Amino acid sequence: MVYRTKGVCSRQIHFEVKNGKVCDVEFLGGCDGNTQGVSRLVEGMDIDEAIKRLKGIDCGGKGTSCPDQLATALIQYKEEV
């Protein structure tokens, strides 16, 4: 899935879900070290656990963050399948 982010430095998030597990997460743009870290941490994680851990994380008072945007993308994915 490709998700266009809102309110953060990254522009898009690409990811797959296989057997309920998050995989192949790639952020386009954003803070490279942070987005790589998030991508590696959620690799193989249950989609609901990833949402639970990432939803609501704020970056600099923006009301969202790259991890929060990934949670939003995963929620949208679940709604579409």
N, C-alpha and C positions, 0 to 999 in steps of 0.2 A: 504494500500500500504506500502511496505517496500522500503526505499530509502537509499542507501549507500552514506554517506557523503564524501566530498573531501576537504582536507585542513583545517579541524577543529578537535577539541578534541573528539567530539562525533563520534561514528562509524556508527550509523544508526538512521533513523527516521521512526517510524511507525505512520500511521495516516489513517483516513477514511474521506470521504467526503459524506455527506448525504444532499440531496436537495440543493446542492451548498454551504453547510456550512462545515467548517473544524471541525472535532471532533476526540476525542480519540488520541491526539498527544502524543507520547512518544519518548523521545530521549534515546538512549543507549550510555552511556559514556558522557563525557563533564562535564561542571560545573553544578552540580546537582541543585543548587538554581536557576541559570539562565535558565536552560532548563525547569525546572518546571514552572518558571514564564512565559516564552514564551508559553508553552503548555496551561496554564490556560488563558492567555490573548487572544489567538486566538480561544479558544473553542467557537463554535457557530458562528464564524465570517464568512462572505461571503468570498469565496475563492479568488475572485479578490481583495477584500479589504485587505486581509491578504498578498497577493503578493505585492500589492502597498506599504504597510507599512513596510514589511520586506526586500524586494529586495534592495541590495546594502549596507546593514549594514556591516561594517568591524570590525574585532576583531584584535587588535594589529598589524595592517599593513599586515595581511595575504591575503587581497583582498577578503575575505569572512568571514562568521561567522556562528554560528548555526542558527540564525534567517534567514540569507541570504540563507543558505542551505535548510531550510524549504521552503522558497519562490521558490527556484529552483525545489524542489521536487513537489510542488504544480503545477508549470508550466509544469513539465513532466507529472504529472497526467492528466492535462487538454489536453495535446497533445495525450495521449493514449486513452482517452474515446471518 
